[in-house]
Amino acid sequence: MNINSFFLIFYLFTHERYTEGVRDTGRGRRRLPLRRPMQDSIPGPCDHALSQSRLSHSGDDDVFKEPMRKRRRSLDQRFRAFPPVEQSAFKEYEKLESRTRRVLSNTYQKLIQSVFLDDSIPNGVKYLINRLLALIEKPSLDPIYIGLFGSTGAGKSSLINAIIQQAMFLPVSGESICTSCIVQVSSGCCEQYEAKIHLLSDQEWKEELKNLTKLLHRTEDLGEEVDTWDRDDAVEEAIWKLQMFYGNGAERKSYEELLRAKPKGKIPTSRIITLKAEEAEELSVKLDPYIRTQRRDLAGEPTETQIWPLIKHVEVTLPRSELIPEGVVLVDIPGTGDFNSKRDEMWKKTIDKCSVIWVISDIERISGGRAHEDLLNESIKACQRGFCRDIALVVTKTDKLHLPEYLRERKVGNQAISSQREAVLERNDLIKLQRSRILKEKLKRKLPTDSKVLKTSDLVYTVSAQEYWQPALLTEEETEIPRLRGYIRKRLLDKKKRMVTKYVTEAFGLLLLTDSFNCMEHLPNEYLHMSGLRRFVEEKIQLLEKAIDQCFSHIEQPLQEGVRNARTSYRRILGACLVRSRGNQGFHQTLKAVCLKNGIYASRTLARIDLNEAITQPIYDQIDPVFGGIFRAGKPTGSTLLPHIEAFKHTLQEKMMEMGVRNGWKYDSYKKSFLIQEISAILGGLEDYIFRKKRKIYESLTTSVQNDLKPCYEEAAQITGKKACERMKDVIRRGVDRQVAEGMFERAQERMQHQFQQLKNGISEKVKGSITTMLTLASSQGDGLYKELADVKSEYKEMEKLHRSLREVAENAVLRRGMQDFLLKMSPSKAVPHKE
């Protein structure tokens, strides 16, 4: 077969196959009336009337009254961000999901009609209706949050602009801080460019205002002269915010006076400002004043928007993009947090909900510096306490290179460099090699040795937004912007595959049981089967609890060692946090801000200060590898939690298969299959529960220490007058010494152990409750559980076909990928980068 024939076959396989007229209901469209889950009552006449009305206007052949051509065009637009091979795979998974939702909807409506006139609804039917409704209303795909985490001026906004193909969409400047708050950028189904600016609530602003005014006591209260040169970052920012919001002179007013003062800007009652525009450039102009760090002109007057200090975060939605698929959220995250408690908490939560974090550092700062190390450490902590599964270092502005200087310092090989381009490419390769090794070593010290992120080949990207827009040295591919887009698409496609597989499997299990409800044969023997199964489950739950105890026990020794290390090193660490190389000039105000926020100070320009985290760091240094090991997914070991739950699941499923074969569940094979599928659904949901609890467990050490030190922070914050800074330091030192002597670190240890125990109890309760309910449902005994329901055999058969097609869809995706790789190898133009 020649290459042209092969390409023709490939084209027909990936394109014409998907032009066939296949019904698609469209994601997110409901043919069901919205309603609450079933409780003890049955639907009322109004509910039934609405249901009947909808049923009478929607037959099996005209699901969702919408022209087929319009639906198909809308569907195709959603895949524009994917190349043909990935489009085909994504479309197949979308169609599987869409058809599954249609089957579930039909089943739900039939069940509602069949029980409408009943005086009471059996628990089994109630369970089915609730589970069907939950699956129908389940979001199609939770967004993938990709956090761009970097210091000011690192190039985060420039990188997002290049990825979304909008040159100056987010503010970019080489001379000043630009993006001043968290900005989320995604594409959606809207026809316009839209931005929502979320503001602090009235109560949240009052809390910040109180802290700002406490920070700005008059200089005479300090008993010393403080001129403009003595002001530190905390005071400058406080003055700046108050002047911008209330006008000049606001910094000299009291908290009560400012509460009565009228803000300069108009604040919407909804605390949300919505901006819309037809074009990206138009929205960018409207949005710029809200997200760019505001500067003052030469006269010292605030410029542009007066409500900038109220802004909490910004959400930007683009029309469906050809480059970024729907379901991906790019998050521009400032590197240090915020003085406001709510904004700072949002900063942490935003980092924690990102499944991917790109640490952004420009080429001139990559060699070190505290800020870069702090960003890496915070990102690694996100792997421990949050949902992050992948970290990469993205080096920006790689086109910047002074050739004579580079050649003078060059130590790589003997091959001559003849151009700026060759030097840039060589340096990029060297940076990838060096920084990948350094980052991997750092991750190994904090994460389990078999963590997935340690096995990835792409730990470092070298990008240039400047060369992407104005190529002079590099091709588009060499700027690595297309590589980042490809990474995003792959993550989304993999997540879609996992979600649809799980969704179809759960739906199939429910249809199995629903269809079996009409079966009345061979019920007497079944009670004995279920009785034995219950005893077996109770025994295995007890074994699971012991396994979890054993798993969590691995944290005990490193936790104890960490506490001992913390007790011997806390004075040194605290001293380093409280000493400044240039003395106390201006630092007393920063220290006051630290005390006002219970040991934490976040500035837009300076490194983050967290005394609680600093003195507990020796404990985290000891527990991090073990803690990461407990919550990782991987091979079953004594110290890993999720594999124990997976083993528990397989044990139950094998027992059901064994009972089915031994006892001859010939007429009740549906029930056996339901039990197997439903166990996967129940225990699969535990993973989300565990990861939500993980953050609270991880932060329990610093939370406990912060609570113990709160009285000494409050005492230090009240200090004014001469030598205020030294007196505040003394109060903090004495307070920490006193708490350590009284067992502060030991209490933190007990707090973490208690949190682990609560997690174990929560897992046990959820497993017991869910599986007991499931077994009761599947048992034939009880209050008329098996009653005549609507015939759902047609829905069951359709669902069975969809379940079988999961394997076919996966095989097709592998086949297409192989064909694409083959064509890329055979193509004579493979070295020429193509425009996306």
N, C-alpha and C positions, 0 to 999 in steps of 0.2 A: 504494500500500500504506500503510495507516495504521500508527501506532506500535504498536498492540496486536498486529496481525498480524505485524509484524516481530519483536516480542519473542517471540511464540509460536514462530516459526521458529527464532529464536536458541536458545530454551530446548530445543526438540526436538533441535537440532543438537548442543548441548553436553552434554545429559544422557541422552536416550534412546539416543543412538548408543552410549553406553558401558555400557548395561545389558544388552547382548547377551551371551550366554554364550560368553565367549572363554576358552580354557584359559590359565591362568597358572601357571607353575612356581614363582613366588615367588623373589625375589632371595635369594641366599645359600644356597639348599638344593641339595645335591649328590645326584645319583643315582650318582656315581662313587666307587669306593674311593679313599682318599687314597694316593698313591704318589709316589715320586721320579721326576724326569725320566729318560727312557730313556738308558742309557749303552751299553756294549758288550754287556751281557748282556740276555737276554730275561726276561719275567716268569716267576716260578716257579709251580708248581702251586697254591700257596696263593693267590697273586694271582688266578690264573685261576678258581679255585673261588669266590673271593669275587665276582669279576666275574660268573660264571655265576649265582651265587645271586641277585645283585641283578637280573640280567637276567630271571631266571625269575619274579621277583616284580614286575616293572614292565614292562608292555606299553606300546605307543604311545599307548593311549587312557587310561591311568591313571598318568600321570607324577606321581611323588611322591604316595604314598597319603595323601591328605588330602581331607576333604570340600570340595567346590567352594564351598559357602556360607561356610565358615570362611575359606577362602583369599581370597575376594572381600572379605569383611568386613575381614580383616587388611590387604589391599591398600588399601582405601578409607581406613582409619585413617591410613595413612602420608601421605595427601594432604590431611589436614584443615587444614594450615597454608596451603593455596593456595585462592584464590577459584576459582569454577567454570571460567573460561576457562583459567587456568593449570593447574588440575587436569586438564583434558582433554588438554592438551599433554603434561604430565608422564606421565600414564597411557599415552599412546601410545608415548612413548619407553621407558617401563618394559616394556611388552609386547613391543616390538621387541627389547629386550635379552634379555628372558626367553626368547622363542622362539629367539633366536640361540643362547643357552646350551644349550637343549634339543637343537638340531640338532648343535652341537659335541659334546655328550655322547654322542649316538647314534653319531656318526661315530667318536669316540674308542673307544668300546666295540667297534665293528665292526673297527677296525684292530687292536686288541689281540687279538681272537679270531683274526683272519686270519693273524697272525704268530706265534701262540703256539707252534706245533710246529716252527717253522723253526730250523735250526741256527744261522743268523746272520741278522741283520736288516740290510737295505740301509741305507746312510746316509740316503737320501732318505726312507724310511719312518720312520727314527728321528727325523729332523728334523721330519717331520709330526706324529708323536706328541708330541714335546716342545712344539711350537708349539701344538697343540690343548690340551694340558694347561695350558700357561701362560695361554692365553686363557680356559679354563674357570674357572681359579682366580683370575683377575684380579679385584681388587676392583671392585665395581659403580661406585663413585664415591669418589675421594679427598675427604676432608673439606675444606670451605672454612673456613679460619681467619680470623676477623675480630678483629683486635687492638684493644682499647680501651686506649689508651696515654695515661697522664696522671699528673700529680703527685698527691700525697696530698690527699684532700679535694676533688678536682675533680668528683666525681660519677660515677665509672665504675660502681661497684656499683649506685647508684641507677638508672642508665640500663639496666643489664642487668636489674634487677628489673622495670622498666617494660616492657622488650621481651618478657620471658618471662611477664609478667602475674602476678608474685608480689611483693607490695609490700615485704616485709622479708626476702626470702629470703637475700640476701647482707648482711652487717652494714653498717649505715649509721649514721653519727654525725657531727654537725656540730662536735663538740668535740675529737675526737682522730683519729689515724690509724686507719683501719679495716682494710681488706684488707691483709694483711702478706705475702702470697706470690702466686705466679701461680695463678690459678683459672680452669679451663676449664669452660664450661657448654655442654652439648649435650643434644639429645633423642634417644631411641633406642627400641628395641623392648622395653625392660624394663617390667614392670608396677608397679614401685615406684620411689620416689625413691632414688637411690644416690649415694654419694660415696666416692672412694678417695683417701686421704691418703698420699702417697708421702714417705718419710723418707730422709734422708741415710744412705748405707751406713756401716758401722763405720769403714772407712778414710777416707771423706769427712769424717766427724765428727772423727776424730783429726787430720786436716790442719787443720781449722778450729780445733780446741782448741789445737793447737800455736801457731797465729798469735795466738789470743786471749790466751794466757798470755805470749807474747813482748811483746804490747802492754801488758800489765799488770805490768811490772816495779815493784817496790816504790819508793815515792817517794824513799827514801834513796839508791837507785841513781842517781837523777837529780841528786843533790847539791843539791837545792833543795826548798823547801816547796811542795807542791801540794795545795791544799784543794779542796773540792767545787766551788767556783766556777771553778776553773781547768780542771776536766775538760771535754774536748770531746766531741763526739758519738761518736767512735770508742770512747773509753774507757767512756762511759756505756753504750753498747750492749753492749760486751764484759762489763762487770760484770753487767748485766741478764741476759744469756744464761746466764752461769755460775751466778748465784744461782737462776735459775728451774730450771735443769737439775739442779744439785747441792745447792742450798740456800745459806743465808746463810754467808758466810765463804769460799765457793769461790773468790772473786776473789783471795784471799791465798795460795792453794795453788799449788804448782808443777805443771807439765805431768805429771810422773811421779806425783805424788800424786793428781791428778784421774783419771788412767788407772785407778788402783786404787779410786777412790771409786765408790760405788753411786749411780746416778741416782735421782732422786725418783720419776720416772714409770716405768711398765712399757713396755718397748720390744718390739714383736712381732718374732719372728725373720724374718718375711717382709719386714719394713720397709715394710709397707703396712697401713693401718688402713681397714677397710671399714665404712661406715655405711649402714643402710637404714631406710626409713620408708614408711608408707602415704601420708602426707600431706606436703606441702611444708613446712608449719609445723613438723612434728615433726622433719624432717631439718635444717631451719634451726637449731633449738635445739641439736641434737646437733653440728652442724658449726661453730657460732659460735665456740667456744673455740679451734678449730684455725686458723681463718683470720683472726680479729680480732687486731689487734696487742694483746698483753697489757699491761695497765697494773698498776702497783702501788698497793695501798691506802695509807692514811695511815701505817700502821706500817712500811711499806717491804717487806712480804713479797710475794713473787710470788703471783698469784691464778690460779685455774683450772688448765688443763693444764700439766704440768711438762715435756712433751716438745715444746713449741712450737718451741724453737730447732732441732730436728731436721727440721722440715717443709721439704720441697723444693718440692713443688707439689701441687695438689689438682685432681682430675677429678670433676665433678658431672654425673650423667646424669639427665635428667628422663624420665618416661614420654612417649609420643608427644604432641606438643604441637599445639594448634590454631593456634599463632602462629609457632612456630619449626620449620621442617621438619628432618627427619632429614638429616644430612650437613653441617650448619652448626655450627661451634664458635665460641662467643663467648669471648674470652680477656681476662680482667682482668689487665693487665700493670702492675706498679708502675713508676714513672717513672725510677728511678735504678740499678737493678741490685742487687747484693748483695755483702757482704764475703766470703762463701764462694765459692771459685773455681767449684765445680760449679754452685751456684745462679746465679752471675753468667754462666757460660757458657750455662746453660739460658735465662736472661733474653735473651741475644743471639739464641740459636737460635730461641726462641719468636717474637721480633720478625721474624726473617728468614723463618720459614715462613708468616707471615701473608700472604695474597694481598691483603688489604684492611687498612688501618690507619686507625682513627679517632683523631685526636689530640683528647683531651678536655680542655677548659679552661672553667672557670666564668666567668660574665659579668663578675665583678669582677677577674679576672686576665687577661682577653683583650687588654688594651691593651699588654701587654708583659711585661717581666721576663725574667730569665735562664732560669728554669725552663721557661717556655713556649717560648722560642727553642731551648733544648737539646732539648726533645721534638720540635719540628719538624725540627731537624737530624738527630736520630737516625732519625726516620721516613723522611726523604729518603734517608739512607744505606741504609735497608732496601730502597728501590727499586733502589739500585745493587748491593748485594751479595746480596739475597735474592729472594724470589718475589713481593714486593709489586708490584701493578700499579695500585693505586688508593689515594689518600690523600684524606681529608676532615677538615675541622676541625668538631668537634661542640661547640658552645657550650652549656653547661648552665646551669641555674638562671636562665633568662631571665625568669622571673616577678618576679625581684627588681628593683624600680625605685622610687626615691623621686621621686614626681611633681613636687613643687615644685622640687627640684634639677634634674630633667630639663628642665622648662619654662624654667628660668632659663638653662640652658646650650644650649638647643635652637637649632640653626642650619639646620634643614631647612624650606625653604619658608615660606609664610605661612598655610597652612591651620591653623585653630584645632584644638587638642586638647581634647576635652571629657571624656575619661575615662582611667582607668589602662589599660584594655584597648587603647585607640587608641595610647597612648604606647608600650606594650610592643610592639605589632605594628609601629609605625613604627620603633622602635629595632632590632627584629629585622631588618627589611628593610635598614636602614642598615648594620648589622653585616655582613650577608651581602654587601652591595655592597663595603664597604671591605675586609673580611678576604679575600674572594675575590680581589680585585685584588692585595693584598699577598702572599697565598699563591701566586698564579700567578706573580708576579714572582720570588719566591724559588725556585720550582720551575724557572723558565726559566733561572736562573743555574746550576742543578745538573744539569738533565736536557736531553735533546735537544729542539729546538723543536717537533718533530712527535710528542712523546710523547702517548699516549692520555689520560693524566691531565690534560694541559693543555687538552684539548678538551671535558672534561666540564662540564656546566652546574651540577652539584651539588658544589661544593667546600666549602660551608659549610652546616651545619644548625644551627638554633636550637631547642633542646629545653627542656622543663620537665617533669621527672618529678613535681614537686609538683602542677602543674596537671593532669597526666594522672590522678593519683589523686583529687585534690580540686579539681575545676574551679570556679574563681571568675571568672577573666578570659578564659580561652582555651577553645576547643572542642578535642575530641580531635585533630582533624586539625591544628589550629594548634600543638599541642605537638610535632608532627613525629615522634612515636613511630611512628605508622602508616607514615610515609614511610620510616623506617629499616627497618621490617619489609618493606615492599615492595621496597626495594633488596636486602635479603638474599634474598628469594624470586627476584628476577630474576637475581641472580648464580648461584644454584643451578640454575635452569632453563636458563640459557645454558650452564653447564658440563655439565649432563646432556645437552643437545643435542649438544655437541661430542664428548663421550665416547662416546655411543651411535653417532653417525655414524662415528667412527673404529673403534669396536668391530665394527660390522656390516661395514664395508668390509674390515677385516683378516680377519674370519671368511669372507667371501665369497671372498677371494683364496685362502685355504687349501682351501676346498671345490673351487674351480676346479682346483687342482693335484691334489688327492686323486682327483677323478673322472677326471682325465687319465692317471693312473697305469695304468689298465687299457687305455689306447689304445696299440696296437702298430704303428699305420700310419705310414708316411712318416717313419721314423726315420733312414735313412741321410743324407738331405739336411740333417737338423737339426744334425749336428755342425759343418757349415760355417757355419750361422747362428750357433751359439753361439761358435765360434772368432772370428768377426768381432766379435761383441758383446763378448767378453772384451777384445780389443784396444782397442775403442772405450772401454770402461769404464776401462781402465788409463790411457788418454790423458786422459780427463776427470777422473780422480782427481788426476793431476799438475796439471791446470789449477786444480782446486779448492784444492790446497795453495798454489799461487801466489796465488790470490785471497785465501786466509786470511792469508797473509804480508802482502799489500798492505793488507788490512783492519786487521791489528794494527799495521802501521807508523804508523798515524795517531796512536797514543798516544805515539810517541817524542818529538816536539817538545814537547808540553805536559808530559811527564814530565821532560824536561831543564830546562824553564823552572821547573817546580815545585821541582826540586832546588836550582836557583840561588836561588829565593826563600826556601826553607827555610834555606839556609846564611846568608843575610843577616838573617833575622828570628828565628832560634831563641832567641837570648839574650833578646830582648824578650818573647817568648811564655813562655819558661821563667820569667823574672822575675815576670811577671804571675801565674803559677800558684803561685809560692812566697811571694808577699807577701800578707799579710792586713792589712786596714785597722786592726784593733785590736791589731796587733803579734803577738808569738809566744805570747800567753797561751793555753795549751791546744793551740795548733797543732802543737807538737812531737809530740804523740801521734797526731794525724791524719797528719802527715808520715811518722811511723814506720809507720803502717798502709799508707800509699802505697808505701813501700819494701818492706815485707813482701810486698806483692802485685805486685811488679815494675812499679811505676809507676801502679797503678790503685787507686782507693778508691771504693767504692760504699756510700753511706749511705741509710738509709730516709727520712731527713729533709733532708739537705743535698744540694747539687748534686754530681753525679758528677765525680770527678777522674781524668783519664787523661793523664798527662804524655806518653806515647808518641804518642797521637793528637793532642795539642795541637801538638807540634813538627813533626808531619808534615802538619798541616792545610794549610799553603801548597801542598804537592804536590797534595793532593786538590782544592783550589780550582782548580788548573789542569787536572787530568785529568777531573774529574767529568762535564762535558758530553760529552767524547769517549768516556769509558768507558761512559756510558749509551747513547751512540749505537751503540757496537759491539754491545751485547747487546740492543738493542731489536728488536722485530718491526715491519716496515714496508716502505716502498718500497725496492727494491734501490739501494744506493749503495756507493761504494768502501769506506766505513768501517763497514758493517753486516754482521755475520756471518751471521745466520739467512737473509736473502734469498739469499746466495751458495749456501748448502746447498739452499735451495728451487729455485734456478735449476739447480743440479746435478741435482736430482731430476727436474725437468721435461725436461732435456736427455736423460737416460736413457730416460724414458718415451716421448718423441717418437721416439727412435731405435728403440725396440722396435716402436712403431706403424708406423714407416716400413719396418722389416724385415719386419714381418708382411704389409704390403700388397705390397711388392716381391717377396717370396719365396713368397707365397701360403700362409700358415700356415692354410690352410682347416681342416685336420684337427687343428691344434694351437693353435687360437685360445684354448683354455682356458689353455694354458701362457703365451701372450703376456699374457693378462689377469692371470694369477697374478704374473708378473714385475712388471707395472706396479703392482699392488696391494701386493706385498711390498716394493717399493722405498719406497713411501710409509710402510709400517710401520717399516722399518729406519731411514730418515732421520728419521721423526717421533720415534722414541725418542731421537735425538741431542739434542733440545731439553732434555729433562730432565737429561741428562748435562752439557750446557753450563751450565745454571743451577746445578747442584750444584757445579761447578768455579768458578763466578763468584765465590762468596763467598771462597774461598781466594785467588783472584787479588787481589781488592779489599783484603783484609786483609793481604796480604803486606808492604806498606810498614810498617805498625805492628808486625807480628810481627817483621820484621827489625830494626827499631829497638829493640824491647823486648829481643830477644836480645842485641844489642850492649851495651845499658845494664844488663843484669842484674848484672854484677859490681859496678858502682857502686851500684846499689840495695841489694845485699847488704851492701856495706861501710857504707853509710849506716844500714842497719837495726840494725847492731851498736853504734852510738854511744850512750853513756849519759854521765851526769855533767853538769857545769856547761856551760851554753850549748850543750846538745845540739842544739837546733833549728838554730842558726846553723851549727854544725859539719856537720849533715846537709845543709843547703842548700849549703854549700861543696863537700862531697863530690859532690853531684849536679851542681853547676855544672861543677866540674873534670872530672868523668867525661864529661859531655856534650861539653864543649869538646874533650877528648882524642879522643873517638870521631868527632866531626865532622871534626877535623883528619886523622884516619886514613881518612876516606871513608865515614862511616856512611850518609849520604844516598845516595851513589853505590851502595853495596852494596844499599840498599833498592830503588833503581832497577833494578839487575841482577836482584834477586830477583823483582820483578814481571815483568820481561821473560822471565825463565826460566819463570815460571808460564804466561805466554801461549804460550811455545814448547811447553810440556808439553800445553797444551790442544789446540794444533794437531796435535801428534803423536797424541794420544788420538783426536781426530776422524778422522784419516787411518787409524789402525789399525782403528777400529771399522767405518768404511766399507769398507775393503779386505776385512776378515775376513768381514763379514756378506754383502756382495755376491758375493764369491767362493764362499761356501757356497751362496748362493741359485742362482748360475749352474751350479754343479756339480750341484745338486739338479735343476735343470730340464733338464740335459743328458741325452741318452739313453745316452751311453757309460758304462761302469763296471761295477761288480760286481752285475750283475743288478738294476739299479735299478728297471727296469720289470718288475714281477712281478704276478701276478694277486692283487689285493686284494679285499676284500669290496665288493660293489656298493653305492655310496653315491649312486646317481643320484637317489633320492628325496630324500635330504638336500640334494644340490646344487640340485634344483629348488625346494625349500622356501627355501633360502638365497638363491636368485636372486630369489624373490618378495619376501623381506624387504629385499634390497638395493634393489629397485625402489621399495619402499614408503617409503624414506627421504625421497624428494622429496615424496611425497604428504603425509607427516606434517608436513614443514616448511611446505608450502602451507596445510594445515589450520590450523596455528598462526597464520600470518599472517592468514588469513581470520577466525578467531575474534577476534583482537586488533582487527581493523578493525571487526567487528560490535560488539564491546564499546565501543570508542571512540565509535561512532555512537550507541549507546544512551545512553552517558553524556552526550553533547551534547544529545540529545533529551529526556532525563529532566528533569521539572520539579523534582525534589528533589535535583538534582546538587550543590547548594551545602550540603546538610545532611550533615555527617559521619556515617558509620555506624560502629557498634561492630564491631570485628573479632571 
